[in-house]
Structures are given as structure tokens and as C-alpha cells.
Amino acid sequence: MRVGSMTHQKGLFISFEGVDGSGKSTQARMLYDHLRSIGYPVTLTREPGDWSEGRKLRDILLNGDLKHGKTELFLFLADRCENLSQVIIPSLSRGEVVLCDRYTDSTLAYQCFGRGFNLEEVESLFCWSGFPVPDITLLLSISQEESLSRMKGRGTSDRLESDLSLMSKVSLGFRSLSDRYPDRICILDGEGNPDKVFSRVLEAVERIFW
């Protein structure tokens, strides 16, 4: 999946993926702080909802009572269109490093492997929408037991996180995607303390920075 009209020429696009509780948000923030400290212009964003009016859409997606089977999919795609137009593409055009906490692979893992939609059909929507492909995707892998333990420690779960059957399918989905796109998706052990995991993140991104 390398086609799309919204291509980026100057910046560097890195996505972080993983099941809930994998630590991807923590690692994205740590990489953001590290790159800024050594002089890189960096933008950190997340999906869903990290654009001007995205909080409304995020609340509907994570907590809304959705009835139609495809509403969730299309809301995620609409959210991404706005985040790309308002945040990601402008930042890349300025030559910045963009770190995105969840992106297209989450849609494939949750909607295709989790909900059962056809993978090729959903990817064709990505292409039709012109979604750029990340230069590298860091997939943080943890056991289901560790995921449940970390989510329990948070004390709250959204509509997606509370569906354990879905989470199991999503985890398998991410693994399948890493097999499908081995040149882009880099699997990292997400277990251990954040500093230890971050050392693995830095090692993975070295080849595209230095």
C-alpha cells in the first residue's frame, strides 16, 4: 500500500501502533521530547480527535452508542482526513518529523481483523482518500495479560477497550499486518520499564535518522 495523492516530500512520518496498554502513547511522547532536545522540529499527534474540532468525534467514537455496522469505520476515516489536512500534511510540508499515535494500521487491525471488514476494500478507501504511508511504523508488542493488567491499572476503559474478544482479534491483526508489511512495520518488545522500551525505539529509528 504505497499509493495516495497526499504524499509528503520533505518531512519524516512515524506512526506508533499497538493494542491498548502497549505503551505507544508514552513512547511517542518520549521520542517527541528526545528529538526536540537534539534540535529536530517535531509534531506529535494522535488518532482519533487531534484536530480543531476532533474532540467531539473522539467522544462519539470511544463512548457513543453507534448502531450501523460501518459508522465506526467511516468516522475513523473522516477523523483521519481532518487530522491529515489540519495537522500532519502541513507539518510534513514544513520538513518536520511527525509522530502519530495510531494511524491506518489501527483501522485495519480493529475494523478488518476485529470487525471483519475486507482488508483490500478498506485499504482501497485509504488510497482513494490519499492517506500517505508512514516512513516507519513502530508496533509495540505486549502479551494480552500485560495489556489487561495495564488497562486495569488505568481504572477506566472506553467502548473499544472493554470488548476483550475484539482486543484479542486486534492483537492477532497487528501481527498479521507486520507480516504483510515487513519493510515498514517494526515490531518492538513493549514490556519492561519505559526507559528500556525507549532504547528499543531509538535503535529502530536510527536507520532513518542517522
C-alpha positions in Angstrom: 0.0 0.0 0.0 2.1 2.8 -1.3 -0.3 4.9 -3.4 -2.1 8.0 -2.5 -2.4 11.6 -3.7 -1.4 13.2 -0.3 2.3 12.4 -0.5 4.9 14.1 1.6 8.2 15.2 0.2 10.1 17.0 3.0 9.3 15.6 6.4 9.5 12.2 8.1 6.4 10.4 9.1 6.5 7.9 12.0 3.4 6.1 13.4 3.1 4.2 16.6 0.8 1.2 16.9 -0.2 -1.5 19.4 -3.0 -2.8 21.4 -4.4 -0.7 24.3 -2.0 -0.6 27.1 1.0 -1.3 24.9 2.7 2.0 25.9 2.7 3.5 22.4 1.5 6.9 23.7 4.2 7.0 26.3 6.9 6.1 23.7 5.6 8.6 21.2 5.9 11.3 23.8 9.4 10.2 24.8 10.6 10.2 21.2 9.0 13.7 20.7 10.8 15.0 23.7 14.1 13.4 22.7 14.0 14.7 19.1 13.1 18.2 20.2 16.0 18.1 22.7 18.5 17.5 19.9 17.1 20.1 17.6 14.6 18.4 15.3 11.3 20.2 14.5 8.6 17.7 15.6 4.9 17.4 15.7 3.1 14.9 17.9 -0.5 13.9 17.1 -2.9 11.1 17.9 -5.9 9.5 16.5 -8.8 9.9 16.9 -9.6 13.6 17.6 -6.4 15.6 17.4 -7.6 18.4 15.2 -9.6 21.6 15.8 -13.0 20.0 16.4 -11.8 16.4 16.8 -12.7 16.0 20.5 -16.4 15.8 19.5 -15.7 13.0 17.1 -13.3 11.2 19.5 -16.0 11.2 22.2 -18.6 9.7 19.8 -16.1 7.0 18.6 -14.9 5.9 22.0 -18.1 6.4 24.0 -21.1 6.8 21.6 -23.9 4.4 21.1 -23.3 3.5 17.4 -25.9 1.4 15.6 -24.8 0.9 12.0 -22.0 -1.6 11.4 -19.9 0.8 9.3 -20.4 4.0 11.3 -17.3 3.4 13.3 -15.1 2.8 10.2 -16.3 5.9 8.4 -16.0 8.1 11.5 -12.4 7.0 11.9 -11.7 7.7 8.2 -13.3 11.2 8.5 -11.3 12.0 11.6 -8.1 11.0 9.7 -8.9 13.2 6.7 -9.2 16.2 9.0 -6.1 15.3 11.1 -4.1 14.9 7.8 -5.4 18.2 6.4 -5.0 20.3 9.5 -2.0 18.8 11.3 0.0 16.1 9.5 0.4 17.3 5.9 1.2 20.9 6.9 3.8 19.7 9.3 5.4 17.3 6.8 5.4 20.1 4.2 7.4 22.2 6.6 10.0 19.5 6.8 9.1 18.4 10.3 9.2 14.9 11.9 5.6 13.9 12.5 4.8 11.3 15.2 1.3 9.8 15.0 -0.1 7.8 17.9 -2.3 5.4 15.9 -2.9 5.6 12.2 -4.0 3.4 9.3 -2.8 0.1 10.8 -5.1 0.6 13.8 -8.0 0.9 11.4 -7.0 -2.3 9.7 -6.4 -4.2 13.0 -9.7 -3.0 14.6 -12.0 -2.8 11.6 -10.8 -5.7 9.4 -9.4 -8.2 11.8 -11.6 -7.1 14.7 -14.9 -6.3 13.0 -14.5 -8.5 9.9 -14.4 -6.0 7.1 -12.5 -6.8 3.9 -8.8 -5.7 4.2 -8.4 -4.9 0.5 -11.6 -2.9 0.4 -10.6 -0.8 3.4 -7.1 -0.2 2.0 -8.7 0.9 -1.2 -10.5 3.6 0.8 -7.1 4.7 2.2 -5.8 5.1 -1.3 -8.9 6.8 -2.6 -8.7 9.3 0.4 -5.0 9.9 -0.4 -3.6 8.8 3.0 0.2 9.0 3.0 2.1 5.9 4.1 4.4 6.3 7.2 8.2 6.0 6.6 8.3 3.6 9.5 5.7 2.2 11.9 6.7 1.1 15.4 4.5 -1.7 16.6 4.8 -2.2 20.4 4.0 -5.8 21.3 2.9 -7.0 24.7 1.0 -10.0 26.0 -2.7 -10.0 26.4 -2.2 -10.5 30.1 0.0 -7.4 30.3 -2.4 -5.4 28.3 -5.3 -6.3 30.6 -3.1 -5.5 33.7 -2.2 -2.1 32.4 -5.7 -1.2 31.4 -7.0 -2.3 34.8 -4.4 0.0 36.4 -5.9 2.9 34.5 -9.2 2.3 36.2 -11.3 3.2 33.1 -12.0 1.6 29.7 -13.7 3.1 26.7 -16.2 1.3 24.4 -13.4 -0.5 22.4 -11.1 -1.4 25.2 -13.9 -3.1 27.2 -14.5 -5.6 24.4 -12.0 -8.4 25.3 -12.9 -10.5 22.3 -12.2 -7.6 20.0 -8.9 -6.9 21.7 -7.7 -10.5 21.1 -8.5 -10.3 17.4 -6.8 -6.9 17.2 -3.6 -8.2 18.6 -3.6 -11.0 16.0 -4.4 -8.4 13.4 -1.4 -6.3 14.2 0.9 -9.4 13.9 -0.6 -10.2 10.5 0.0 -6.7 9.3 3.6 -6.8 10.4 4.0 -10.0 8.2 2.2 -8.2 5.3 4.4 -5.1 5.5 7.7 -6.2 7.0 9.7 -3.3 5.3 7.6 -0.7 7.1 6.4 -2.2 10.3 9.0 -2.8 13.0 7.8 -4.9 15.9 9.3 -3.9 19.3 9.0 -5.6 22.6 6.8 -3.3 24.6 7.3 -5.0 28.0 9.6 -3.7 30.7 10.1 -0.2 32.1 9.5 2.8 29.7 13.2 3.7 29.5 14.2 0.1 28.4 11.4 0.2 25.8 12.6 3.6 24.6 16.1 2.3 24.0 14.5 -0.2 21.5 12.5 2.6 19.9 15.7 4.7 19.4 17.5 1.7 17.9 14.7 1.2 15.5 14.6 4.7 14.2 18.3 5.2 14.0 18.4 3.9 10.4 16.0 6.6 9.1 17.6 9.5 11.1 21.3 8.8 11.0 
